[in-house]
Amino acid sequence: MAGAAFLMATSAIGPGFLTQTAVFTEELLASFAFVILASIILDIGAQMNIWRIIAVSKMKGQEIANAVLPGLGYVVAFFIVLGGLAFNIGNVAGGGLGFNALTGFSSTTGAVVTAAICIVIFIVKEAGAAMDRIVRVLGALMIVLTAYVMIVSSPPYGEAVIQTVAPATIDILTIITVVGGTVGGYITFAGGHRMLDAGITGKENLRHVTNTSITGIIVASIMRVLLFLAVLGVVSAGVSLNPENPTATVFLTAAGDIGLRLFGLVLWAAGITSVVGAAYTSVSFLTSFHPSIERNKRYWTIGFILFSTIVFTVIGEPVFLLIFAGAFNGLILPLTLGSVLLAAHHKKIVKDYQHPIWMTIFGGIVAIGTAILGIRTLITQFQNFF
């Protein structure tokens, strides 16, 4: 159970998560506290519904959608893979930013090195196991380092608390991007499918499933709050973040060169694991299209990583890609959540399970709201880019 929550949290806390938090905190200052609160509520509404129906139906996301409407599962799989690709391009970019902070080499060079390591992980099983252990240690280091930077930067805690409920600025577009970066696209299914694979299903496990779904959101949100306060302390002191690697500026300012190198190491590791997780989960949805994809899943996954890397090296703009990925996945969320909500009241899928009406209403508000706001966000991001 804890594994599903951990997988969801670690899938969310990647380069995009860190970069979005830094960029939006600099833009909104203490008002970003309200964004965090709003996104937590929306995240819980989405993930709680999705995980419960996966558990009750004992089916994967695309299977649930196909059961609701024949062919819908393929549409869901297509968009999740497309969103996973957008996220993976951003993850490769994030790995490049981490490598840049660690070594000083360009983010493009770092992206290529990141992709090469990820491919080795899929080819050599022992490499993947070793990387998993390393990342657990680096994940703990990230939390400790971020908490230290937060304390050293002395953010205006009182102002942050006040603007959590009474923000000076309300930025709806930022909220949808943050939600997309936490539970959008493949991310919420990474933990949900892990729970399914572990056999934690059925009505008898629903209380645990619900608690675990909320725990995953809380774990990721604690990290976001720590980073938000750390960034707020630095920018409140008048420091401007480097637009090419905004999060790195925070750790360099508060913890010096050693802090920068440690952050680079952690961000690079987060990039590697996020690339691996996004590629693996996205390709698992591709297997719905043809049996040969399942048989050659390793090669499809490697190709997925290579394509993501090539796109990044051609486009560049790592910070934009990381933020755009969150916005795009926020647009996919209404499709996946909407499919699940329809399934929740489909007796053929959930049998005699009665899905609480308040959860359906909660999830419906999230689905409709993210659909409207997601479209607006994408339009805005494209206008800013071009």
N, C-alpha and C positions, 0 to 999 in steps of 0.2 A: 504493500500500500504506500509506504513511504517512498518506494522507488518511483512510482508513478508521479507523485508530487515533486520529487527531486528532478525527474526527467523534464517535467513541464517547466519548472523554475529555471533549470539550467538551459533549456531550449530558449526561454525568453530572455535570460540575462546574457546576451551576446553583444557583439560590437555595435549593432544598431540600437539596442537598448541603452548602452552607455553614451553613444554619440547623441542620440535624440535628447536624452536627459540634459546633457551639457549645453547643447544648442538652444533648447527651449528655455532652460533656466536663465541663460544669458539674455534671451529676448524678453521673457515675462517676469524675471526676478521672482519675488515672493509669491506672485500670482500663480506660479507653476504648481504651488501646493494644492490649489483647487483642482488643477488638471489631474494631479495624482489621485486625489480623492474621487473625482468623477470617474476616472478610468478604472479604479479599483471596483467601484460599484458595477460598472458595465462589464468588466472582466468576469466578475463573479456570476452575473446574470447569464452570460454566455456559457462559461465553462461548466457551471453547475447543471444546466439543462443538457448540454452535449454529453457529459460523462454519465449522467443518470440513464439516458436513453441507450447509450452504448452498452451499459451494464445490463439493463433490463432485456434488451433485444439480443444481446450476445453477438452483435454484428459490428463490422467496421463502418466507418463513416460513409464510404461509397456504396456499401451494401445496403445500408439504411436508406440512402437516397434512391437507389434502384428499386427498393421495395415500396417506397412511397409512389414513385412514378417510373416505369420502365424507361431506362435511358438517362434518367436524371443523375444517377450515380456516375456515369461517364462524364457528364457536364461538370459535376462537383470535382471529380478526379482531375479533369483538365485544368480547371481554375486553381485547384490547390497546387498542382504541379507548376502551373504558370507563376503562382504566387511564391512557391518554394524556389523557383528559379530566380525571381526578383530578389528574394531574401538571400539566396546563395551568392548572387553577384555582390550584394551588400556585405555578406559575411567574408567573402574573399577580400573585398576592399578593407573591411575591418581588420582582418589578419595582416594586411599590408600596413595599416596605420600602426598596429601594435609592433610590427617588425621595425617600422620607422622610428618609433619612440625608443625601442630597445637598442638598436644598432646605429641609427642615423642614416641608413640606406633609404632609398626612395620607397614609397608605398607600393609602386608597381613591382619593384624587385621583391618586396615582401610578399605581395600577393602571389607571385609565381612560386616562391619558396613555400608558402602556405599550402598552395594547391598540390605541390609535389609531395609534401609530407602527408597530406590527406589521402592521396592516391596510394602511397606506401602502406598506410593504415588499412586500406581495403585489400591490398594484396597480401600483406603479412599479418596474420591474425594476432601474433604475439605483440606486434607494434600497437594495435588497437587496445589491448589489455593494459599495456604499460602506459599508454597515453591516458587512459581512463583514471588510473591511479594518480598520475601526475596532476591531472586537471582537478581532482578532488582537493589536493593540497593547494594548488594555485587558486582555486575558488575560495578556500578559507582565507588565503593570503589577501585576496581581493577585498573581502569583507573587512578584515582587520585594517588593511591599508586605507580603505575608504573611510572607515570610522576614525582613524587617526587624522586623516586630512580634514575631516569634518571638524574635529575638535580644535586642531591647530588653526584652521581658517576663521574660527569664531563667527559663524553666521548669525544673523539677527533672528534668533529662535522665536521671539515674541511676535515679530512681524509675520513670520512664516505661519505661525499658529492662527493668527487673526485672518490672514488671507486664504487660509484653507477653506473657510466658510464665508468670507466676505472679501473676495478678490477685487483688486483694483482693475484688473483686465480679465475678461473671459474670452478665451480663444478656442472656439469650437473645433477648428481645423486641427489644432494641436491635440485635442482630446482624442479624435478619431485615429490620428497617427500613432499615438501612444497605445491605444487599445489594440490596433493592428499589430504593433510590435510585441504585444504581450500574449494575446490569444487569437490573433488573426491567422488565417491560412492553415498551414500544417501544424502550428505550434501546439494548440490545444489537443489535437489528435495524437501527437507524440506521446503524451501522458495517458490519454484515454485508451489508445491501442495497447500501450504497455500494460495497463490494468487488465484489459481484455486477454492479452497473452498470458497473464499470470493467473487467469481463471477467477478473478474477483468480479463475479457477475451475479445476476439474480436479485430479486426483491429483498432477500435476506441480507444483502450486503449494501443496500442503498444508503443507510446512515453513514457507513464508512466511506462509501464512494463520494457522497456529498461533502463530508468533512475533509477528505483528501483533496478534492477539487478546490475547495476554499483555501486549504493550507498551501497549495502550490502558488496561488495568487498572492497570499500574504508573504510568503518567503521572497518572491520576486519583488514585491512592493517594498519590503524592508530595505532591500538593496537600493531600490530607486530613491527612497527617502534619504538614505545616508548619502548617496551621490548628489542628490539635489541640494542638500544642506552644505555639502563640501563645495560645490560649484557656487552656490549662493554666497558663501563666505568670501570666496576669491573675487567674484565679480563685484560684490558690494564694496570691496576695498579699492575698486577702480581699475582692476586688471582686465584687459581685453583678451578674450580667448583667440588663439590662433585658428583661423577658419579652416586650415588644412588638417588640423588634428586638435580640435577644441578640448577634448577630455584630457589630453596629455598636458595642456597648459595648466590645468588645475593642480595636477600632481607635482609638476615641476615647480610651480609657485609655492605650494604649501610644504612640500617635502624635499625640495632640491633635486639634484641630479640623480641621487640614489632612488628617490621616490619615482622619478620619471622612468628610470630603467626597470624598476619593479613593476610599475604600471604597464610598461610596454610588454614585459614578459607575460603578465596576466592577460592583457588584451589580445596578444598574439595567440595564447593558448585558447582563449574564448573564441577567437576566430576559427581556429582549427576545429574545435569540437562543434561549433555551430555549422561549419561547412559540412562536416561528416553527418551531423544529425539532420540537416535540411536535405542533403542529397539522398540519404538513406530513406527518410520518411517520404519524400516526394516520389522517388522511384517505386516505393511500395504501393503508391496509388496508381502508378503507371501500369502495374501488373494487371489491372482490371481490363486493359485494352487487348492484350494478347498473351497466350501462354508462353511464347518464346521470350517475352520480357522477364518473366519469373525465372526461367531457366538461365538467362544471361544477365541476371540482376546486377552482378558485380561489375560487368562491363558497361552497363547502362549507367550505373552510379559514377564510375570513373569518367565516362563521357559527359555526364551532367556537370561534374566538377571542372573538367577541361573547358567546356563551353562557357561556364560562368566566368572562368578566369580570362578567357579570350575576350568576352564582352567587356569586362572591366578594363583590361589593358587598352582596349580600343576607345572606350568612352572616358575613362578616368573618373574624376569627380567623386571620390569615395564618400565624402560627407553627404552629398546630395543623394547618392545611391542608397545609403543606409536609411535616410529619412524617407525617401520615396518607397522603399520596400515596406516600411511600416504602414504607409498610407495605402498602398496597393492591397496589402493583406487585410487592412480594415475594410476594404470594399468587398473582399471575398467572404468575410464573416457573415454578412446577411444571408448569402446563399447557403452556406453550410448550416448555420443556426436555423434558418427558415426550414430547411429540409428536416432537421431533427425535431423541430416543433410540430411539423405536420405528422411525423412518425409517432410522436408522443401520444397522439389520439387515434392511432391506427391499430385496431385490435389485432389485425393479422401480424403486426410487428411486435407489439408490446403485450399481447395476450390479455390477461385480466388485470394488468397493472393500471392504476388510476393516477395519471400525472396531475399534481396539484395545479389548480387553476391559476393561483397567484404566480407560480413559476412560469406558466405559459404566458401570462400577461407581462411579467418581468422580461422574459426572453423576447417576446414580441416587440416590446418597446426598444430593446437593445438592437434587434434585427432591423426594424424600420429606421431607427435613428442613425445607425451606422451606415445604412444604405444611402440615405440622403446626404449625410455629412461626408461619406467616403467619396462620392462623386464630386462634391464641391472641393474636397481636398486634392484629388487628382488633377482637376482642372487648374487649381491654383499652383500646384507644384510644376505642372507643365509650363504654365505661363511664366513662372519665375525662372525656369531653366532655359526657355527659348526666348 
